[in-house]
Amino acid sequence: MFRTSKKGFTLIELLVVIAIIAVLIALLLPAVQSAREAARRIQCTNNLKQIGLALHNYLAANNAFPMGGTPQIDPTASGPGTASGPYEWENYSSFAMMLPFLEQMVVYNTCNLLLCPDTGFGVAQPQANTAYNTRLNAFLCPSDPYSGIQDLCNYAGCYGTTTYMPYDQVNTSIPNRNHADTTGIFTIWKSYGIQSVTDGSSNTMAFAEQLVGYGASGYQRYAPYGGNPLYRGNMCFTPASFVAASGRVYDVSAIPNAVATVQADIQAIAAIFLQYQTLLTSPNKVVDYRGYRWIIGIPGMTMFNSVQTPNESIFNGARTGPGSYSGSVGNNTDESWSVPATSNHPGGVNVTMADGHVQFIKNSISKPIWWALSTKANGEVISSDSY
């Protein structure tokens, strides 16, 4: 009598096969993620390349770079400015001015450049409402998970090593200010031409990446309002007791012992940011509007400075006291800023140089070199292998 045997896998064999498959998946997953990130980084690079081309087309048409923020008329007699004069916080950005050169003439035509684009001057709705809420892929980095949800701009123009902006910049009653000037190629209410970039257009930054805020509700201020204050794309408002050692200055890189001074500021602000994130009891201290709208020409929206090196700290920008409104939305008009270049790309950020080419800058770049790349006319000599 013959006994028939059933063929199949033993339990041990099955477990071995499952283990091998798990190992293969574990080995493959990082490669897939790396390939996806490479594709996202290429898209981001392409966005910045298109912005660089638009910048030079604008330059060719106007013999100057666009303003970082253009002066708009105040349409109300009771607004923050005068009935006919501009107000420094209501500006069209360089991106808005370059729209015709980004194949966005239809969007550009919806803008009334005489009136502010936002809700200032006692106006309840944005006066360029269509453009204000238009989501343009050219201004969005695919590596930022919150890009395009509420905050619509992942790129910003460089205003260099200047920390005051923009109230001090145009207020002629404040002494020792280089009014309407910055060390970068962008500023408000004024255009620089290529002749101003004496450091060389290939050695001077024009645009860089910025992470947008969490974007729960646009201009959200956390604690106790909810949201996600733990996200590093948010900004920090420091308390009235905090005074930035770098202060309101035209050129941080010109401060004696600036590296140590600025680093001390950044560490102190990072500690404050962590405190606000943990306690969740200080309204108006952690804000998520970084990169809120591409149309608005102010720091934090469409302009950045180089006080911090790329991705240097856990916060994505800070307004420092002790202004008369410190700790609230208004303290930005009184003291200094740090609104750094940030990204989710491993190891650094993409930047567009003033000659239009795109460069990847590592997080490990030194402060003196980063500052030198951000200034247009400081006369630094930069080696090509230093960044």
C-alpha positions as CSV (number, residue, x, y, z in Angstrom):
1,M,0.0,0.0,0.0
2,F,1.4,3.4,-1.1
3,R,1.1,6.5,1.1
4,T,0.5,9.8,-0.8
5,S,2.3,12.8,0.6
6,K,1.0,16.4,0.3
7,K,3.6,18.8,-1.0
8,G,3.8,22.4,0.4
9,F,5.9,24.9,2.3
10,T,6.8,24.2,5.9
11,L,6.2,27.0,8.4
12,I,9.9,27.7,8.7
13,E,10.2,28.0,4.9
14,L,7.3,30.4,4.8
15,L,8.8,32.5,7.5
16,V,12.1,32.6,5.7
17,V,10.4,33.8,2.5
18,I,8.4,36.5,4.4
19,A,11.6,37.7,6.0
20,I,13.4,37.9,2.7
21,I,10.6,39.9,1.2
22,A,10.6,42.2,4.2
23,V,14.3,42.8,3.8
24,L,14.0,43.5,0.1
25,I,11.2,46.0,0.8
26,A,13.3,47.7,3.5
27,L,16.1,48.0,1.1
28,L,14.0,49.2,-1.8
29,L,11.9,51.8,0.1
30,P,14.7,54.3,0.7
31,A,15.6,54.1,-3.0
32,V,12.0,54.8,-4.0
33,Q,11.8,57.7,-1.6
34,S,15.2,59.0,-2.8
35,A,14.0,58.8,-6.4
36,R,10.8,60.7,-5.5
37,E,12.7,63.4,-3.7
38,A,15.1,63.7,-6.6
39,A,12.1,64.3,-8.9
40,R,10.7,66.9,-6.5
41,R,14.0,68.6,-6.3
42,I,14.3,68.7,-10.1
43,Q,10.8,70.3,-10.2
44,C,11.8,72.9,-7.6
45,T,15.0,73.6,-9.5
46,N,12.9,74.1,-12.7
47,N,10.6,76.5,-10.9
48,L,13.6,78.6,-9.7
49,K,15.1,78.5,-13.2
50,Q,11.9,79.9,-14.7
51,I,11.8,82.6,-12.1
52,G,15.4,83.4,-12.9
53,L,14.5,83.7,-16.6
54,A,11.6,85.9,-15.8
55,L,13.9,88.1,-13.7
56,H,16.2,88.7,-16.6
57,N,13.4,89.2,-19.1
58,Y,12.0,91.9,-16.7
59,L,15.5,93.3,-16.5
60,A,15.8,93.5,-20.2
61,A,12.4,95.2,-20.5
62,N,12.9,97.7,-17.7
63,N,16.6,98.1,-17.3
64,A,16.3,97.2,-13.6
65,F,15.3,94.3,-11.4
66,P,11.7,94.5,-10.0
67,M,11.1,96.1,-6.6
68,G,10.8,93.7,-3.7
69,G,7.6,95.6,-2.9
70,T,6.0,98.4,-4.9
71,P,4.4,101.5,-3.3
72,Q,0.6,101.5,-3.4
73,I,-1.9,104.3,-2.9
74,D,-3.9,104.3,0.3
75,P,-7.5,104.6,-1.0
76,T,-9.0,105.7,2.4
77,A,-8.5,108.8,4.4
78,S,-8.6,106.8,7.6
79,G,-6.1,104.1,6.6
80,P,-2.7,103.6,8.1
81,G,-1.1,105.9,5.6
82,T,-2.4,109.0,4.0
83,A,-5.2,109.4,1.4
84,S,-2.7,109.5,-1.4
85,G,0.6,108.2,0.0
86,P,1.9,104.6,0.1
87,Y,2.0,102.4,3.2
88,E,5.0,100.2,3.7
89,W,3.2,97.0,4.5
90,E,0.9,96.9,1.5
91,N,3.1,96.2,-1.5
92,Y,3.0,94.1,-4.7
93,S,5.9,91.7,-4.7
94,S,8.6,91.1,-7.3
95,F,6.7,87.9,-8.3
96,A,3.6,90.0,-9.1
97,M,5.7,92.3,-11.2
98,M,7.2,89.4,-13.1
99,L,3.9,87.7,-13.9
100,P,3.9,88.7,-17.6
101,F,7.3,87.1,-18.0
102,L,6.0,83.8,-16.4
103,E,3.2,83.5,-19.0
104,Q,0.7,84.7,-16.4
105,M,-0.5,87.9,-18.2
106,V,-4.1,87.0,-17.5
107,V,-3.5,87.0,-13.7
108,Y,-1.4,90.1,-14.0
109,N,-4.3,91.9,-15.7
110,T,-6.5,91.3,-12.7
111,C,-4.2,93.5,-10.6
112,N,-4.8,97.2,-10.0
113,L,-1.3,98.2,-9.3
114,L,-2.4,101.6,-7.9
115,L,-4.1,99.9,-4.9
116,C,-2.7,97.6,-2.3
117,P,-3.1,93.9,-3.0
118,D,-4.1,92.9,0.6
119,T,-6.7,93.9,3.1
120,G,-5.1,97.0,4.5
121,F,-6.4,100.6,4.6
122,G,-9.6,99.5,6.3
123,V,-10.7,97.3,3.3
124,A,-12.3,94.0,4.3
125,Q,-11.4,92.0,1.2
126,P,-8.2,91.9,-0.8
127,Q,-8.4,94.5,-3.6
128,A,-6.7,92.1,-6.0
129,N,-8.9,89.3,-4.9
130,T,-8.5,87.1,-8.0
131,A,-4.8,87.2,-8.1
132,Y,-4.5,87.2,-4.4
133,N,-6.0,83.7,-4.2
134,T,-4.6,82.2,-7.4
135,R,-2.4,79.2,-6.8
136,L,0.5,79.1,-9.2
137,N,2.6,76.0,-9.4
138,A,5.6,78.0,-10.4
139,F,5.8,79.3,-6.8
140,L,5.2,76.0,-5.1
141,C,7.9,73.5,-4.1
142,P,6.6,69.9,-4.2
143,S,8.8,68.8,-1.3
144,D,6.9,71.1,1.2
145,P,3.9,69.1,2.5
146,Y,2.0,72.3,3.3
147,S,2.7,74.1,0.1
148,G,-0.4,75.4,-1.7
149,I,-2.9,74.5,1.1
150,Q,-3.3,78.0,2.5
151,D,0.2,79.5,2.0
152,L,1.0,79.9,-1.6
153,C,4.7,80.9,-2.0
154,N,7.8,78.7,-1.5
155,Y,10.2,81.2,-2.9
156,A,11.5,84.6,-1.8
157,G,13.7,87.4,-3.0
158,C,16.9,88.1,-1.1
159,Y,17.3,91.4,0.8
160,G,20.7,90.4,2.1
161,T,22.2,91.0,5.5
162,T,19.8,93.8,6.4
163,T,17.6,93.1,9.5
164,Y,15.3,96.1,9.5
165,M,12.3,95.9,7.1
166,P,10.3,97.6,6.0
167,Y,9.1,100.3,8.4
168,D,12.5,101.4,9.5
169,Q,13.6,101.3,5.9
170,V,11.3,104.1,4.8
171,N,10.7,106.0,8.0
172,T,13.0,109.1,7.6
173,S,12.5,110.1,11.3
174,I,14.6,107.1,12.4
175,P,18.4,108.0,12.4
176,N,21.2,105.9,11.1
177,R,19.2,104.0,8.5
178,N,20.0,103.5,4.9
179,H,16.5,104.5,3.9
180,A,14.9,102.3,1.2
181,D,18.2,100.3,0.8
182,T,19.2,96.8,1.6
183,T,22.4,94.9,1.0
184,G,20.6,92.4,-1.3
185,I,19.2,93.0,-4.7
186,F,15.6,93.4,-3.5
187,T,14.1,96.1,-1.3
188,I,10.8,97.9,-1.1
189,W,9.9,101.1,-3.0
190,K,13.1,101.0,-5.0
191,S,14.7,99.0,-7.9
192,Y,18.3,98.0,-8.3
193,G,19.8,97.5,-11.7
194,I,22.5,95.1,-12.7
195,Q,25.1,97.9,-12.4
196,S,24.4,97.8,-8.6
197,V,25.5,94.2,-8.4
198,T,29.2,94.9,-8.3
199,D,30.0,91.6,-6.5
200,G,29.1,89.9,-9.8
201,S,25.7,88.4,-10.7
202,S,27.0,84.9,-10.6
203,N,28.1,85.4,-6.9
204,T,24.9,87.1,-5.7
205,M,21.7,85.5,-4.7
206,A,18.4,86.6,-6.1
207,F,15.9,84.0,-4.8
208,A,15.8,81.1,-2.5
209,E,13.4,78.6,-1.0
210,Q,11.3,79.1,2.0
211,L,9.1,76.5,3.8
212,V,5.6,77.8,4.2
213,G,3.8,77.7,7.5
214,Y,1.4,75.1,8.6
215,G,-1.4,77.1,7.0
216,A,-4.3,76.0,9.2
217,S,-6.1,79.3,8.4
218,G,-3.8,81.5,6.6
219,Y,-2.6,84.3,9.0
220,Q,-3.1,81.9,12.0
221,R,-1.6,82.8,15.4
222,Y,-1.4,79.8,17.6
223,A,-2.0,79.1,21.3
224,P,-4.7,79.0,22.4
225,Y,-6.2,79.0,18.9
226,G,-5.1,75.4,17.9
227,G,-3.3,74.3,14.8
228,N,0.2,72.8,14.6
229,P,2.7,75.1,16.4
230,L,5.2,72.3,16.4
231,Y,5.8,72.6,12.7
232,R,9.3,74.1,11.9
233,G,7.9,76.1,9.0
234,N,6.2,78.5,11.5
235,M,7.5,81.8,12.7
236,C,8.2,83.2,16.2
237,F,7.3,86.5,17.8
238,T,9.7,87.2,20.6
239,P,8.6,88.9,23.9
240,A,9.1,92.6,24.6
241,S,11.9,91.7,27.0
242,F,14.0,90.2,24.2
243,V,16.5,92.5,22.4
244,A,18.3,91.0,19.4
245,A,22.1,91.6,19.8
246,S,22.4,92.1,16.1
247,G,19.7,94.8,16.3
248,R,18.2,96.8,13.5
249,V,21.2,97.1,11.1
250,Y,21.8,97.7,7.5
251,D,24.5,95.0,7.3
252,V,24.9,92.2,9.9
253,S,28.1,91.1,8.3
254,A,29.7,94.5,9.2
255,I,29.1,94.0,12.9
256,P,32.3,93.1,14.8
257,N,32.2,89.5,16.0
258,A,28.9,89.1,14.2
259,V,29.0,85.3,13.9
260,A,29.0,84.9,17.7
261,T,26.5,87.7,18.1
262,V,24.0,86.4,15.6
263,Q,24.4,82.8,16.8
264,A,23.6,83.8,20.3
265,D,20.4,85.5,19.0
266,I,19.4,82.4,17.1
267,Q,19.9,80.1,20.1
268,A,17.9,82.4,22.3
269,I,15.0,82.7,19.8
270,A,15.0,78.9,19.3
271,A,14.6,78.5,23.1
272,I,11.7,81.0,23.1
273,F,10.1,79.2,20.2
274,L,10.3,75.8,22.0
275,Q,8.8,77.4,25.0
276,Y,5.9,78.8,23.1
277,Q,5.4,75.4,21.3
278,T,5.4,73.6,24.7
279,L,3.3,75.9,26.8
280,L,0.6,76.7,24.2
281,T,-0.4,79.7,26.4
282,S,0.9,82.7,24.5
283,P,-1.4,84.0,21.8
284,N,0.2,85.8,18.8
285,K,3.7,84.2,19.5
286,V,3.8,81.3,16.9
287,V,2.4,82.3,13.5
288,D,2.0,80.2,10.3
289,Y,1.8,82.8,7.6
290,R,5.3,82.3,6.1
291,G,4.9,82.3,2.4
292,Y,1.2,83.2,2.8
293,R,0.7,84.9,-0.6
294,W,3.1,85.4,-3.6
295,I,1.5,88.7,-4.4
296,I,2.5,90.5,-1.1
297,G,5.9,92.2,-1.2
298,I,7.1,92.0,2.4
299,P,9.5,89.9,4.5
300,G,8.2,86.5,5.4
301,M,5.9,86.5,2.5
302,T,8.1,87.0,-0.6
303,M,11.4,88.2,0.8
304,F,14.1,86.6,3.0
305,N,17.4,87.7,4.6
306,S,20.6,85.8,5.3
307,V,21.0,86.4,9.0
308,Q,20.7,82.6,9.4
309,T,22.3,80.0,7.2
310,P,19.9,77.6,5.4
311,N,17.8,75.4,7.7
312,E,19.9,76.6,10.6
313,S,17.3,76.5,13.3
314,I,13.9,75.0,14.2
315,F,12.0,78.2,13.5
316,N,11.3,79.6,10.1
317,G,11.6,83.3,11.0
318,A,11.4,85.7,13.9
319,R,10.3,89.2,14.7
320,T,12.3,90.4,17.6
321,G,11.2,93.0,20.3
322,P,11.1,95.2,22.2
323,G,8.9,97.3,19.9
324,S,5.9,99.1,21.2
325,Y,3.7,96.3,19.8
326,S,6.1,93.5,20.6
327,G,4.4,90.1,21.1
328,S,1.6,91.0,18.7
329,V,1.2,91.3,15.0
330,G,2.5,94.9,15.1
331,N,5.9,94.4,16.6
332,N,7.3,93.8,13.1
333,T,7.4,97.5,12.5
334,D,9.7,98.2,15.4
335,E,12.7,95.9,15.6
336,S,14.7,93.3,13.7
337,W,13.9,90.3,11.6
338,S,15.4,86.9,10.7
339,V,13.5,85.2,7.9
340,P,15.9,82.5,6.6
341,A,16.0,80.3,3.6
342,T,14.6,76.9,4.4
343,S,13.5,73.7,2.6
344,N,12.7,70.0,3.0
345,H,15.4,69.0,0.5
346,P,18.0,66.8,2.3
347,G,21.2,68.8,3.0
348,G,20.3,72.3,1.8
349,V,18.3,74.7,-0.3
350,N,18.0,75.7,-4.0
351,V,18.8,79.3,-4.9
352,T,18.6,81.3,-8.0
353,M,21.6,83.6,-8.5
354,A,21.3,87.0,-10.1
355,D,22.7,85.8,-13.4
356,G,19.7,83.3,-13.6
357,H,21.5,80.0,-12.8
358,V,20.2,77.8,-10.1
359,Q,22.6,76.5,-7.4
360,F,22.1,74.0,-4.5
361,I,23.6,75.5,-1.3
362,K,24.4,73.1,1.5
363,N,23.3,73.6,5.1
364,S,26.9,73.4,6.2
365,I,27.9,76.7,4.4
366,S,29.6,79.1,6.8
367,K,28.0,82.3,7.8
368,P,30.6,84.6,6.2
369,I,30.2,82.9,2.8
370,W,26.4,82.8,3.1
371,W,26.4,86.5,3.9
372,A,28.8,87.3,1.1
373,L,26.5,85.5,-1.4
374,S,23.5,87.5,-0.3
375,T,25.1,90.9,-0.7
376,K,25.3,92.7,-4.0
377,A,28.2,95.2,-3.4
378,N,30.2,94.3,-0.3
379,G,33.3,93.5,-2.3
380,E,33.9,90.0,-0.9
381,V,36.0,87.5,-2.9
382,I,34.4,84.1,-2.8
383,S,36.1,80.9,-3.9
384,S,34.0,78.6,-6.1
385,D,34.7,75.7,-3.9
386,S,33.6,77.4,-0.7
387,Y,29.9,76.6,-1.2
